[in-house]
Amino acid sequence: MQDLNAVMFQAAQAFKKYRNFSGKQKAIFLRAIAEEIEVIGRELIDIAMQETNLPEGRLIGERGRTIFQLKMFADLLDEGSWVEARIDSANLSRQPIPKVDIRKMLVPMGTVAVFGASNFPFAYSTAGGDTASALAAGCPVVVKGHPAHARTSAMVAEAIFRAAERTGMPQGVFAHLDGGEGFEIGNALVMHPETEGVGFTGSFGGGKALYDLANKRVDPIPVFSEMGSVNPVILMPEKLKQEAENVAMICANSITLGVGQFCTNPGLIFGIENQDLERFLRVLSAEIEKISPSTMLNEGIFKNYEDKKTIALSQEGVKTESVSKIEKTAQTQGMPTIASVSADIFLKNPKLHQEVFGPYSLVIKCKDEAQLLEALSHLEGQLTATLMATENELQANEELVDTLKNLSGRLNFNNVPTGVEVCFAMQHGGPFPACTDARFTSVGPDSIKRWVRPASYQSFPDTLLPDELKHNNPLNIWRMVDNAFVK
Amino acid sequence: MQDLNAVMFQAAQAFKKYRNFSGKQKAIFLRAIAEEIEVIGRELIDIAMQETNLPEGRLIGERGRTIFQLKMFADLLDEGSWVEARIDSANLSRQPIPKVDIRKMLVPMGTVAVFGASNFPFAYSTAGGDTASALAAGCPVVVKGHPAHARTSAMVAEAIFRAAERTGMPQGVFAHLDGGEGFEIGNALVMHPETEGVGFTGSFGGGKALYDLANKRVDPIPVFSEMGSVNPVILMPEKLKQEAENVAMICANSITLGVGQFCTNPGLIFGIENQDLERFLRVLSAEIEKISPSTMLNEGIFKNYEDKKTIALSQEGVKTESVSKIEKTAQTQGMPTIASVSADIFLKNPKLHQEVFGPYSLVIKCKDEAQLLEALSHLEGQLTATLMATENELQANEELVDTLKNLSGRLNFNNVPTGVEVCFAMQHGGPFPACTDARFTSVGPDSIKRWVRPASYQSFPDTLLPDELKHNNPLNIWRMVDNAFVK
């Protein structure tokens, strides 16, 4: 681990400088990373296609998203209000004791370790949301390259190195560890005394293991693991009566998008047993039969899909409703598959509550709304929950809506859960086991808050305060001054 | 644990209603708690005096602070902007895919367990900051009454019950467990599946034990333990040259305030060896000799003070500089004591870095500024750090100031660390071991953020959104709408 120690020492040295860089300086760095990634051009897409089996269009789109995220954080830094500056002025005549001047802002915590996701080689990987948010916060980043796209990761890392160098960033502000398939280097990174935070996107097994490992440290550090989710979809009767066909087609698309390899993939669909639900199932099945199997990210993920799906389908009372009728053209293609089960059985069998990562969904037939509510009360925390309902049904089912709200990070209405907008209002996270700290998001500008802590200055002379806290507000940012938001 | 299960079940039932109460409704509840505490009047102060040995004036002041905190959170709820509403409007013409409408706000997490502090029977206990912030957030609260002020705690709990009843709060929104001296009930509370967060104020041993215990849960929950701190004070040479006497008198007061029983008590004082530091030490010693010993909170805390102090004073190279010359009038009075040691020895002996909870401080004599920096680099995370310096010295010692900033939650300039203002700009927390999550404060309005998570609504009809997120902003709160702060 001599190498890791050297990397972490250099990151700690970089932090001493980088934490005091202005927002504008950090923004230049982030924009340079975006540029350097773009400059690689075609080669990056080609390598990523080879390593991940993802189609060209998807990868070009994901690269665009990655560049957008970097620029979004640069804009956030340029604007500057994200530091949540708070100023409470002195009041020397206050009784019984004078009030001192106190000012507070968010400051970076230290080196952040990033573990990227296999299903997003760009946007949730080496220069993805975790790295961009941590660098924006003022934290050095050490990325453990994902073995499933090692060359892609190394190429993006090189782009970050070039950007750091040409924008005058301190050496060590970014590092890339190529640890291969094993856990050794990743575990050592989580346990290293200089690591002050961990960002992970991936499976429940991986995310929870890193979280548990970090709990063995002497000093607690924040570990934000964004993990699996079954993203329940609830079909209300009146909605199905009106448009079962349309809802079924929307669901079929969402279930099979990206070969089902999204953490927001709808894995459980709840409906109330009646002829409209049967209509929905018929259309959904017909759609699924027409959708081509596609190659999954890698053999491990394909095998995991087959195993989990086989377990689910072999449970007592589970009926396979439909499987794609289009033949596979390669071994590791995932077959779109729909199954169904009664809520009676679902309620008794926790194996059916688990995520099957791939183009698979289980329809749960409830006897009535009471049983639907009961089934939902057995679910664990979710990234998303989706309600397919008329507005009247939404209004009339307060308890159901409230249950879904409390269960998930994002509640959709007549909309698919796949597709995560990168914006301020996005919550990508949710109650455990969707992630390890529901108080934060891993997507959007607010994801920067995972890597910062508030720091107060008491009775500091104005000239020696950071610009964010100076009396005349030289950065022209929004601040809370004596209990009022002002600019 | 049958009783605990019943309490937690009732809290969970209360949460289903309480989480949907408006800010104004919750504000009425918080103000009613403040009123009910005031109504108890003299009796509450008398009981608290008997249980804690704290003087009347201090307890009256602390009750005032507690009432102020409750009203502060009521004001926060009435104003309403604390929910961090973010709105990203739909853009149906966006290419390649339309942008959906997404809105986000902070929502409560669930039942919060509160463990109060022995040294603040009101402000950090039953109706203190943790309880007030959690109730303001919309979370039910279960308090484990502190055995050192069990009757005080029970009386305050009764006030909360009366307030809940007369303002129509759901039964179970607040509960008080009288678990006696043992850990059994507290541990069971932390491990209970319905517990969604823990607030603790007290010793490192207690706070870390609860944190470690919670890590054995199946589901991770946030544990905010605000623990010990030695609150380093750094004396710069020019400052001492100008006013060693004044600085010494300020320090003597801060060290002995409340018999040193504050988590912000200055336990380590660093200076550079020269005649001005000797002048400082002479005046500090003379002041300490004149300060009366006072009765400590309880026998356990007195014994702990004696034990820790004895260990510190018996370390090689530690010199006792001064002890109060005023005789004790009761057995459990803590004697104000000052010791000194060379930085050479301090650096080699971690026992000297530890908190001695009581009216004790250790002066560390450094050879030069380089050794001062080295000594500081050996310190762990702190609630506060204090710099006694001229403005020139502050400006000329960038590395030193930066080190202190990175070490602590609050950096004071020519000001004592004791005295924690309850205001927006206050950070009371800091890098471990000062607390278990430096990203939050336990004092001030922002402490509400410990108990909330963001929740997004995607494509929701306006009429069915919470008021905070409706198009026409009926609550007239500050919101981030399409990347701009507006009201």
Interface residues (C-beta under 8 A of the other chain):
Chain A: K16 R19 N20 G61 S81 R86 I87 D88 P96 I97 K99 V100 I102 R103 K104 V107 M109 Y211 D212 N215 D219 P220 P222 G381 E391 L394 Q395 V401 D402 K405 N406 S408 G409 R410 L411 N412 F413 N414 N415 G419 E421 C423 F424 A425 M426 Q427 G429 G430 P431 F432 P433 T436 D437 A438 R439 F440 T441 D446 K449 R450 V452 R453 P454 A455 S456 Y457 Q458 S459 F460 P461 T463 L464 W478 M480 N483 F485 K487
Chain B: K16 R19 N20 G61 S81 R86 I87 D88 P96 I97 K99 V100 I102 R103 K104 V107 M109 Y211 D212 N215 D219 P220 P222 G381 E391 L394 Q395 V401 D402 K405 N406 S408 G409 R410 L411 N412 F413 N414 N415 G419 E421 C423 F424 A425 M426 Q427 G429 G430 P431 F432 P433 T436 D437 A438 R439 F440 T441 D446 K449 R450 V452 R453 P454 A455 S456 Y457 Q458 S459 F460 P461 T463 L464 W478 M480 N483 F485 K487
